[in-house]
Amino acid sequence: MEQNFLTYKGRPLVRSGDTIYYGNMADKYVALIQIKSKKMQDEQEIADQVIIQLLATDEKLSLKDRIANKGERRGLAEAIELADIWLTRYLKDEK
């Protein structure tokens, strides 16, 4: 059964609550985006503080060793854009 995911720049975005995985699990790296705080803007709740981690998908590594990069941004758009830049750089080196 084929699953259709929301994508950004050709990569899947999968959300569960305040956690978003960005990227293809078949690749060597995937981005983990966690919304740590939210704020109200124009009567709508939006992400404020967002943590981004670039993780190796190799499950043989410990969680600590899987973290290739990490950062923090204000807002979900900036966080996803940073995650996309990291994935592009790290995956380019793998090809």
Buried (B, 14 or more C-beta within 10 A) or exposed (E): EEEEEEEEEEBBBBEEEEEBBBBBEEBBBBBBBBBEEBEEEEEEEEBBBBBBBBBBBEEEEEEEEBBBBEBEBEBBEBBBBBBBEBBEEBBEEEE
